[in-house]
Amino acid sequence: MTRCYNFCAGPAALPEPVLEIARDEMLDWHGKGLSLMEMSHRSTEVVGVAEAAEQTLRELLGVSDDYAVLFLQGGASTQFSAVPLNLLGGKTCADYVNTGQWSKKAIAEGRRYCEVNVAASSEGTNFSTIPPQDVWQLGDDAAYLHYTPNETIGGVEFFWTPEVDVPLVVDMSSTILSRPVDVSRYGVIYAGAQKNIGPAGLTLVIVRRDLLGRADDKCPAMLNWQVAADNDSMYNTPPTFALYLAGLVFDWLKQRGGLEAMERVNRHKAEKLYAAIDGSDFYANPVELSSRSLMNVPFTLADDSLDKQFLQESEAAGLLNLKGHRSVGGMRASIYNAVGEDAVDALIAFMQDFEQRNG
Ligand SMILES: Cc1ncc(COP(=O)(O)O)c(C=O)c1O
């Protein structure tokens, strides 16, 4: 068996030890004579798996009891609606910061429910920067401020946390668990699982408990965080297998030394890759230096007529999913937690070889 290096933006690479455990436990989970997938979500076994996953996640991220941890479905995109439905609480306006394609989607969805004040936007720089907070224009009576700490497509990341008087709501889909964060600074953190958490089909929401109970009457029960919290994320049948795999990923992160250790590795990987890009005239990354994502590294070739060849040859070399998002073109290497330094080294070696042959 040969496993390739997978640079997919999501669903993304999973840690090999996690896949091995899942394989070994697939037919017979802990001697029970059946797969975890085949058990009732109300069984002691599955409830135990869910509780352990939540506990380990709380430890990893330092989530206090002031916050509910919810395991939901529908992806981060569903939370674009759930956020206003749960948080407006009678207000009619919310602040959003627009730093790229995912912010835009959250804004478009937010507009269905309230007046969206775009407090700042980096569209003018083609989303290659993060607007500093001193230029933000906050609304007068916003229910919350929403932003996207890491834009998966543009590869821009916030390395600072805004200071505002309203609850901060963040779409952490592509940065969660890549480095420590101070959860207490946020009202709501949400993330689709399929990057650093586990397989697709699971959505994480971490919500400060005092923000529960404000949902609009018309909020569907399935989107209502209070309902999820009251039912331990089991108001309906949760994606039990995805939850189990996420729990294994959390255990793996803990064994690797937690998020501080992950940050060291992730910074090292990203620095190497950006250095290789910056050190050549053949490759380029458009993002301002202080906002370059640790997880998603877009890059272009000076001669874009070589893009197709680059992708074909990289794939043949076992380096998969390097095509940039369809909205921006070029290449993108997503180097999440499960993408090791060996993968980054292999990519850099390929890029240098490709440049030598075609530069
Ligand atoms: C930052 C960000 N937000 C939202 C999404 C959408 O997530 P989902 O497909 O889980 O709805 C993605 C997906 O890549 C993303 O990267």
The ligand as an SDF file (V2000), in Angstrom:
LIG
                    3D

 16 16  0  0  0  0  0  0  0  0999 V2000
  -13.5080   28.8670    6.3750 C   0  0  0  0  0  0  0  0  0  0  0  0
  -14.5880   27.9660    5.8540 C   0  0  0  0  0  0  0  0  0  0  0  0
  -15.8560   28.2160    6.2030 N   0  0  0  0  0  0  0  0  0  0  0  0
  -16.8590   27.4360    5.7760 C   0  0  0  0  0  0  0  0  0  0  0  0
  -16.6300   26.3610    4.9550 C   0  0  0  0  0  0  0  0  0  0  0  0
  -17.7930   25.5380    4.5040 C   0  0  0  0  0  0  0  0  0  0  0  0
  -17.8010   24.4130    5.2700 O   0  0  0  0  0  0  0  0  0  0  0  0
  -18.8590   23.2330    5.0680 P   0  0  0  0  0  0  0  0  0  0  0  0
  -18.5340   22.6150    3.7520 O   0  0  0  0  0  0  0  0  0  0  0  0
  -18.5980   22.3750    6.2570 O   0  0  0  0  0  0  0  0  0  0  0  0
  -20.2060   23.8520    5.0770 O   0  0  0  0  0  0  0  0  0  0  0  0
  -15.3310   26.0510    4.5700 C   0  0  0  0  0  0  0  0  0  0  0  0
  -15.0810   24.8960    3.6950 C   0  0  0  0  0  0  0  0  0  0  0  0
  -14.0370   24.6770    3.1710 O   0  0  0  0  0  0  0  0  0  0  0  0
  -14.2860   26.8860    5.0250 C   0  0  0  0  0  0  0  0  0  0  0  0
  -13.0240   26.6300    4.6770 O   0  0  0  0  0  0  0  0  0  0  0  0
  1  2  1  0
  2  3  1  0
  2 15  2  0
  3  4  2  0
  4  5  1  0
  5  6  1  0
  5 12  2  0
  6  7  1  0
  7  8  1  0
  8  9  2  0
  8 10  1  0
  8 11  1  0
 12 13  1  0
 12 15  1  0
 13 14  2  0
 15 16  1  0
M  END
$$$$
